[in-house]
Amino acid sequence: MARARAVDRRLYLLLEITARRLHRQADARLRGEAGVTAAQSAVLFLLMRRGERRMGAISETLALGAPAVTGLVARMEAAGLVTRSQDSADRRGAIVNLTEAGRELAIKADQTLREINAELAERLGEDDTDRLHDLLSRLNTDEAE
C-alpha cells in the first residue's frame, strides 16, 4: 500500500477521532470502576497531586473553558468530591479543595487509568509507545509556547 503524503493524512482529524474514542472508552470504564467521569478524574488528580487550586488554574491546566470548569466543579461539589471557598486574595475567585471522598475516588480512578495506559502500551509495543509519548508531548509543549 502506498504511503499517504502528509497533506493527505488529515492528522488533525485522525487525532480528534482517536481522542474521542479513547475518551468515551475511558469515561465508561471510569464511571463503572471508580464512579467518576474522565473530566472529574482529571480535576481529582490535579488536586491530589498539587493541592488546592483556583478555578482559573484548573481551567488553564486542563485546557477547559471557565464555564466548563464552573459546571464541573459545581457537580463535583454536589457529589461531595470537592469543596469550594472564596479566595481571600481575590474575592471574585474561588479555591477548590479535595475532600476525603474525592481522594478515595481519585485513587480508584488512578488505578483504572493505569490499567488503560498499560493496555494501550501493550497494544502499541514499547518502541511505539515511547515514540507516541514523545510526539504527543512535543505537540502539547509546542502548543503552550
N, CA and C of each residue as an Amber inpcrd file, in Angstrom:
protein
   435
   0.8410000  -1.1710000   0.0000000   0.0000000   0.0000000   0.0000000
   0.8920000   1.2420000   0.0000000   0.5870000   2.1720000  -0.8560000
   1.3890000   3.3880000  -0.9530000   1.1840000   4.2520000   0.2850000
   2.2600000   4.8490000   0.7230000   2.2070000   5.7200000   1.9030000
   1.5580000   7.0530000   1.5030000   0.5990000   7.5030000   2.3020000
  -0.0950000   8.7630000   2.0230000   0.8450000   9.9400000   2.2440000
   0.7440000  10.9250000   1.3840000   1.5130000  12.1510000   1.5800000
   0.9710000  12.8600000   2.8160000   1.8020000  13.6570000   3.4500000
   1.4210000  14.3550000   4.6850000   0.1250000  15.1450000   4.5110000
  -0.0250000  15.8000000   3.3650000  -1.2110000  16.6170000   3.1420000
  -2.4770000  15.7580000   3.0680000  -2.3430000  14.4970000   2.6900000
  -3.4910000  13.6080000   2.5550000  -3.7920000  12.8310000   3.8450000
  -2.9630000  12.9590000   4.8430000  -3.1210000  12.1510000   6.0460000
  -4.2080000  12.6580000   6.9870000  -4.5200000  13.9190000   6.9150000
  -5.5390000  14.5040000   7.7830000  -5.2630000  14.1580000   9.2440000
  -4.0810000  14.5070000   9.6820000  -3.6250000  14.1670000  11.0330000
  -4.5440000  14.7090000  12.1120000  -4.9780000  15.9430000  11.9580000
  -5.8500000  16.5230000  12.9750000  -7.1220000  15.6910000  13.1420000
  -7.7550000  15.3490000  12.0480000  -8.9880000  14.5680000  12.1030000
  -8.7340000  13.2160000  12.7500000  -7.6640000  12.5610000  12.3680000
  -7.3400000  11.2620000  12.9360000  -7.0750000  11.3610000  14.4400000
  -6.3300000  12.3950000  14.8440000  -6.0850000  12.6010000  16.2750000
  -7.3900000  12.8700000  17.0230000  -8.2440000  13.6920000  16.4460000
  -9.5010000  14.0300000  17.1090000 -10.4060000  12.8110000  17.2490000
 -10.5420000  12.0170000  16.2100000 -11.3840000  10.8160000  16.2670000
 -10.8210000   9.8290000  17.2810000  -9.5140000   9.6300000  17.2550000
  -8.8680000   8.7180000  18.2110000  -9.0760000   9.2090000  19.6330000
  -8.8660000  10.4980000  19.8600000  -9.0350000  11.0630000  21.2070000
 -10.4690000  10.8870000  21.6910000 -11.4280000  11.1230000  20.8300000
 -12.8400000  10.9590000  21.2220000 -13.1570000   9.5140000  21.5690000
 -12.6830000   8.5850000  20.7650000 -12.9310000   7.1640000  21.0510000
 -12.2860000   6.7480000  22.3650000 -11.0290000   7.1170000  22.5420000
 -10.3360000   6.7760000  23.7830000 -11.0280000   7.4140000  24.9850000
 -11.4650000   8.6570000  24.8200000 -12.1540000   9.3530000  25.9040000
 -13.4610000   8.6470000  26.2740000 -14.2450000   8.2840000  25.2680000
 -15.5120000   7.5800000  25.5410000 -15.2680000   6.2570000  26.2570000
 -14.2700000   5.5070000  25.7850000 -13.9610000   4.2230000  26.4090000
 -13.4760000   4.4120000  27.8440000 -12.5760000   5.3620000  28.0490000
 -12.0570000   5.6180000  29.3960000 -13.1630000   6.1360000  30.3090000
 -13.9980000   7.0120000  29.7930000 -15.0890000   7.5610000  30.5900000
 -16.0260000   6.4510000  31.0650000 -16.3630000   5.5420000  30.1700000
 -17.2480000   4.4300000  30.5500000 -16.6020000   3.5520000  31.6230000
 -15.3320000   3.2610000  31.4560000 -14.6280000   2.4480000  32.4580000
 -14.5030000   3.1610000  33.7880000 -14.1590000   4.4320000  33.7330000
 -14.0290000   5.1990000  34.9730000 -15.3620000   5.2820000  35.7170000
 -16.4470000   5.4900000  34.9900000 -17.7650000   5.5230000  35.6240000
 -18.0730000   4.1840000  36.2910000 -17.7720000   3.0970000  35.5700000
 -18.0760000   1.7650000  36.0920000 -17.1770000   1.3130000  37.2280000
 -15.8930000   1.6080000  37.1320000 -14.9310000   1.0970000  38.1050000
 -14.6360000   2.0670000  39.2490000 -14.7160000   3.3690000  38.9750000
 -14.3440000   4.3460000  40.0070000 -15.4940000   5.2740000  40.3880000
 -16.5530000   5.2870000  39.5970000 -17.6980000   6.1270000  39.9160000
 -17.5250000   7.5940000  39.5790000 -16.5670000   7.9270000  38.7040000
 -16.3520000   9.3130000  38.2800000 -16.1890000   9.3480000  36.7630000
 -16.3780000  10.5280000  36.2040000 -16.1630000  10.7020000  34.7710000
 -14.6860000  10.9810000  34.5100000 -14.3100000  10.9350000  33.2550000
 -12.9300000  11.2540000  32.8880000 -12.6010000  12.7020000  33.2470000
 -13.5250000  13.6130000  33.0140000 -13.2950000  15.0180000  33.3520000
 -13.1530000  15.1990000  34.8600000 -14.0020000  14.5300000  35.6280000
 -13.8910000  14.6190000  37.0870000 -12.5660000  14.0440000  37.5680000
 -12.1430000  12.9440000  36.9600000 -10.8830000  12.3340000  37.3890000
  -9.7110000  13.2760000  37.1400000  -9.7590000  14.0490000  36.0590000
  -8.6760000  14.9960000  35.7770000  -8.5860000  16.0560000  36.8800000
  -9.7250000  16.5580000  37.3340000  -9.7380000  17.5390000  38.4210000
  -9.2530000  16.8870000  39.7200000  -9.7240000  15.6840000  39.9870000
  -9.3070000  14.9810000  41.2040000  -7.8000000  14.7680000  41.2280000
  -7.2150000  14.3340000  40.1030000  -5.7610000  14.1060000  40.0400000
  -5.0000000  15.3990000  40.2660000  -5.4700000  16.4730000  39.6370000
  -4.8020000  17.7610000  39.7820000  -4.7810000  18.1850000  41.2550000
  -5.9080000  18.0720000  41.9150000  -5.9850000  18.4710000  43.3260000
  -5.2090000  17.5220000  44.2190000  -5.2160000  16.2480000  43.9050000
  -4.4970000  15.2670000  44.7170000  -2.9840000  15.4850000  44.6080000
  -2.5230000  15.7870000  43.4220000  -1.0790000  15.9150000  43.2070000
  -0.5330000  17.2960000  43.5640000  -1.3430000  18.3420000  43.3640000
  -0.8290000  19.6970000  43.5370000  -1.5110000  20.4860000  44.6480000
  -2.5170000  19.8980000  45.2880000  -3.2010000  20.6090000  46.3560000
  -4.2640000  21.5600000  45.8290000  -4.7880000  22.3680000  46.7120000
  -5.8710000  23.2780000  46.3470000  -5.4930000  24.1380000  45.1530000
  -6.5190000  24.4770000  44.3720000  -6.2860000  25.2670000  43.1600000
  -7.4170000  26.2580000  42.9680000  -7.0500000  27.3830000  42.3830000
  -8.0670000  28.3540000  41.9670000  -8.7790000  27.8010000  40.7440000
 -10.0030000  28.2400000  40.5690000 -10.7950000  27.7870000  39.4180000
 -10.0590000  28.1010000  38.1060000  -9.4880000  29.2920000  38.0000000
  -8.7640000  29.6770000  36.7850000  -7.5760000  28.7800000  36.5050000
  -6.8940000  28.3620000  37.5590000  -5.7450000  27.4680000  37.3860000
  -6.1900000  26.0950000  36.8980000  -7.3250000  25.6310000  37.3870000
  -7.8730000  24.3430000  36.9120000  -8.1990000  24.4670000  35.4320000
  -8.8460000  25.5500000  35.0730000  -9.2030000  25.7940000  33.6800000
  -7.9730000  25.7880000  32.7860000  -6.9440000  26.4960000  33.2070000
  -5.7220000  26.6010000  32.4110000  -4.9970000  25.2630000  32.3120000
  -4.8280000  24.5850000  33.4230000  -4.0850000  23.3250000  33.4340000
  -4.7730000  22.2640000  32.5880000  -6.1060000  22.1930000  32.6750000
  -6.8450000  21.1450000  31.9640000  -7.3220000  21.5770000  30.5800000
  -6.9650000  22.8060000  30.1720000  -7.3500000  23.3340000  28.8590000
  -8.8640000  23.2840000  28.6580000  -9.5920000  23.7210000  29.6990000
 -11.0500000  23.7890000  29.6510000 -11.4740000  25.2410000  29.8120000
 -12.5730000  25.5970000  29.1970000 -13.1010000  26.9440000  29.3630000
 -13.6350000  27.1460000  30.7710000 -13.6750000  28.4020000  31.1900000
 -14.1470000  28.7330000  32.5390000 -15.5610000  28.2100000  32.8080000
 -16.5240000  28.3620000  31.8760000 -17.8620000  27.8380000  32.1510000
 -17.8760000  26.3120000  32.3450000 -17.0420000  25.6050000  31.5960000
 -16.9670000  24.1530000  31.7370000 -16.4480000  23.7730000  33.1150000
 -15.4240000  24.4790000  33.5800000 -14.8530000  24.1960000  34.8990000
 -15.8610000  24.5380000  35.9920000 -16.5480000  25.6420000  35.8340000
 -17.5540000  26.0350000  36.8270000 -18.6140000  24.9520000  36.9760000
 -19.1430000  24.4690000  35.8690000 -20.1560000  23.4140000  35.9160000
 -19.6060000  22.1150000  36.4670000 -18.4080000  21.7600000  36.0440000
 -17.7690000  20.5280000  36.5010000 -17.5420000  20.5620000  38.0040000
 -16.9770000  21.6530000  38.5020000 -16.7030000  21.7760000  39.9380000
 -18.0120000  21.8070000  40.7260000 -19.0390000  22.4620000  40.1970000
 -20.3330000  22.5010000  40.8900000 -20.9080000  21.0950000  41.0490000
 -20.8200000  20.2890000  39.9990000 -21.3280000  18.9100000  40.0790000
 -20.4940000  18.0770000  41.0540000 -19.1740000  18.3060000  41.0380000
 -18.2970000  17.5680000  41.9550000 -18.5390000  17.9910000  43.3980000
 -18.8250000  19.2620000  43.6100000 -19.1300000  19.7500000  44.9500000
 -20.4390000  19.1360000  45.4470000 -21.4440000  19.0780000  44.5860000
 -22.7310000  18.4830000  44.9470000 -22.5740000  16.9990000  45.2820000
 -21.6000000  16.3380000  44.6410000 -21.3420000  14.9130000  44.8960000
 -20.4300000  14.6980000  46.1010000 -19.9520000  15.7750000  46.7090000
 -19.0950000  15.6630000  47.8840000 -17.6450000  15.3270000  47.5880000
 -17.2000000  15.5670000  46.3470000 -15.8360000  15.2360000  45.9610000
 -14.8590000  16.3810000  46.2040000 -15.3790000  17.6090000  46.1550000
 -14.5550000  18.8000000  46.3710000 -15.3380000  19.8050000  47.2010000
 -14.6120000  20.7550000  47.7580000 -15.2320000  21.9180000  48.3910000
 -14.7290000  23.1560000  47.6650000 -15.5550000  24.1810000  47.7160000
 -15.1930000  25.4410000  47.0760000 -15.3210000  26.5490000  48.1170000
 -14.3040000  27.3880000  48.1910000 -14.3450000  28.5020000  49.1390000
 -13.8620000  29.7650000  48.4420000 -14.2060000  30.8950000  49.0360000
 -13.8080000  32.1760000  48.4590000 -12.3090000  32.3680000  48.6320000
 -11.6800000  32.8790000  47.5950000 -10.2530000  33.1840000  47.6280000
 -10.0600000  34.4680000  48.4300000  -9.3230000  34.3790000  49.5300000
  -9.1280000  35.5600000  50.3810000  -8.3100000  36.6450000  49.6810000
  -7.4990000  36.2630000  48.7230000  -6.6850000  37.2370000  47.9880000
  -7.4790000  37.9290000  46.8800000  -8.5300000  37.2840000  46.3970000
  -9.3480000  37.8320000  45.3160000 -10.7700000  37.3440000  45.5240000
 -11.6250000  38.1930000  46.0710000 -12.9870000  37.7710000  46.4250000
 -13.8080000  37.3110000  45.2340000 -13.3670000  37.6450000  44.0320000
 -14.0910000  37.1860000  42.8380000 -13.7550000  35.7340000  42.5170000
 -12.6340000  35.2310000  43.0560000 -12.1670000  33.8910000  42.7360000
 -12.5850000  32.8670000  43.7690000 -12.4640000  31.6200000  43.3950000
 -12.7950000  30.5190000  44.2940000 -11.6320000  29.5340000  44.3360000
 -11.4360000  28.9580000  45.4990000 -10.4110000  27.9320000  45.7110000
 -11.1200000  26.5880000  45.8250000 -10.6000000  25.5990000  45.1370000
 -11.1880000  24.2590000  45.1500000 -10.2530000  23.3200000  45.9010000
 -10.8320000  22.5510000  46.8160000 -10.0880000  21.5740000  47.6170000
 -10.7020000  20.1940000  47.4560000  -9.8850000  19.2000000  47.5950000
 -10.3110000  17.8040000  47.5330000 -10.8630000  17.3790000  48.8910000
 -11.9720000  16.6450000  48.8880000 -12.4880000  16.0580000  50.1160000
 -11.8940000  14.6620000  50.2710000 -12.1190000  14.0480000  51.4120000
 -11.6340000  12.6780000  51.6050000 -12.3160000  11.7260000  50.6260000
 -13.6090000  11.9270000  50.3930000 -14.3240000  11.0910000  49.4070000
 -13.7230000  11.2860000  48.0200000 -13.3780000  12.5180000  47.6940000
 -12.7420000  12.7900000  46.4060000 -11.3900000  12.1260000  46.2970000
 -10.6330000  12.1470000  47.3760000  -9.3130000  11.4990000  47.3880000
  -9.4520000   9.9870000  47.1600000 -10.4190000   9.3750000  47.8020000
 -10.6380000   7.9300000  47.6340000 -10.9920000   7.5890000  46.1870000
 -11.8600000   8.3900000  45.5910000 -12.2240000   8.1360000  44.1900000
 -11.0650000   8.4470000  43.2490000 -10.2500000   9.4240000  43.5920000
  -9.0680000   9.7290000  42.7690000  -8.1350000   8.5280000  42.7350000
  -7.9760000   7.8580000  43.8580000  -7.1020000   6.6760000  43.9220000
  -7.6780000   5.5520000  43.0680000  -8.9940000   5.3370000  43.1350000
  -9.6360000   4.3110000  42.2950000  -9.4970000   4.6530000  40.8110000
  -9.7390000   5.9230000  40.4770000  -9.6430000   6.3500000  39.0840000
  -8.2100000   6.2140000  38.5790000  -7.2480000   6.5270000  39.4430000
  -5.8370000   6.4020000  39.0700000  -5.5140000   4.9540000  38.6970000
  -6.0190000   4.0150000  39.4640000  -5.7780000   2.5960000  39.1700000
  -6.3980000   2.2120000  37.8200000  -7.6120000   2.6710000  37.5780000
  -8.2730000   2.3760000  36.2980000  -7.4740000   2.9520000  35.1340000
  -7.0140000   4.1890000  35.2640000  -6.2520000   4.8020000  34.1750000
  -4.8790000   4.1600000  34.0020000  -4.2880000   3.6850000  35.0870000
  -3.0240000   2.9450000  34.9560000  -3.2470000   1.6660000  34.1430000
  -4.3610000   0.9960000  34.3770000  -4.6890000  -0.2110000  33.6090000
  -4.9170000   0.1270000  32.1380000  -5.6380000   1.2090000  31.8730000
  -5.8820000   1.6320000  30.4900000  -4.5600000   1.9600000  29.8000000
  -3.6830000   2.6950000  30.4840000  -2.3750000   3.0180000  29.9100000
  -1.5630000   1.7580000  29.6250000  -1.5980000   0.7970000  30.5350000
  -0.8590000  -0.4530000  30.3310000  -1.4100000  -1.2060000  29.1260000
  -2.7240000  -1.2060000  28.9610000  -3.3370000  -1.8770000  27.8150000
  -2.9460000  -1.1960000  26.5000000  -2.9350000   0.1360000  26.4980000
  -2.5120000   0.8620000  25.3010000  -1.0540000   0.5690000  24.9810000
  -0.2040000   0.5700000  26.0050000   1.2190000   0.2950000  25.8010000
   1.4360000  -1.1150000  25.2750000   0.6760000  -2.0600000  25.7870000
   0.7950000  -3.4450000  25.3130000   0.3510000  -3.5440000  23.8560000
  -0.7060000  -2.8460000  23.5320000  -1.2220000  -2.8620000  22.1610000
  -0.2470000  -2.2420000  21.1720000   0.4260000  -1.1560000  21.5840000
   1.3460000  -0.4540000  20.6920000   2.7590000  -1.0270000  20.6940000
   3.1550000  -1.6180000  21.7900000   4.5290000  -2.0670000  21.9360000
   5.3710000  -0.9530000  22.5360000   6.5020000  -1.3400000  23.1290000
   7.3210000  -0.3770000  23.8720000   7.8660000   0.7460000  22.9960000
   8.4220000   0.4220000  21.8420000   9.0200000   1.4500000  20.9890000
   7.9810000   2.4600000  20.4950000   6.8350000   1.9580000  20.0060000
   5.7990000   2.8720000  19.5150000   5.1770000   3.6730000  20.6540000
   5.0560000   3.0610000  21.8310000   4.5370000   3.7870000  22.9890000
   5.4530000   4.9410000  23.3460000   6.7560000   4.6770000  23.3900000
   7.7220000   5.7390000  23.6900000   7.6690000   6.8380000  22.6310000
   7.6070000   6.4380000  21.3840000   7.5800000   7.4160000  20.2880000
   6.3000000   8.2500000  20.3300000   5.1610000   7.5990000  20.5550000
   3.8970000   8.3240000  20.6320000   3.9100000   9.3060000  21.8060000
   4.4170000   8.8780000  22.9220000   4.5220000   9.7580000  24.0860000
   5.3650000  10.9840000  23.7520000   6.4990000  10.7600000  23.1130000
   7.3780000  11.8660000  22.7420000   6.6890000  12.8250000  21.7680000
   6.0100000  12.2840000  20.7830000   5.3440000  13.1180000  19.7850000
   4.2010000  13.9300000  20.3930000   3.3750000  13.2850000  21.1940000
   2.2580000  13.9970000  21.8100000   2.7600000  15.0410000  22.8020000
   3.8030000  14.7120000  23.5300000   4.3950000  15.6860000  24.4540000
   4.9160000  16.8890000  23.6950000   5.5410000  16.6360000  22.5650000
   6.0590000  17.7460000  21.7550000   4.9200000  18.6180000  21.2420000
   3.8350000  18.0060000  20.7730000   2.6930000  18.7850000  20.3030000
   2.1230000  19.6270000  21.4320000   2.0190000  19.0890000  22.6160000
   1.4800000  19.8380000  23.7540000   2.4250000  20.9270000  24.1950000
   3.7040000  20.6780000  24.1800000   4.6950000  21.6860000  24.5710000
   4.7260000  22.8000000  23.5470000   4.7140000  22.4320000  22.2710000
   4.7150000  23.4380000  21.2050000   3.4720000  24.3160000  21.2900000
   2.3500000  23.7180000  21.6130000   1.0810000  24.4440000  21.6990000
   1.1110000  25.4750000  22.8150000   1.7680000  25.1280000  23.9020000
   1.7980000  26.0160000  25.0630000   2.6780000  27.2400000  24.8240000
   3.5730000  27.1610000  23.8750000   4.5150000  28.2780000  23.6510000
   3.9070000  29.3850000  22.8410000
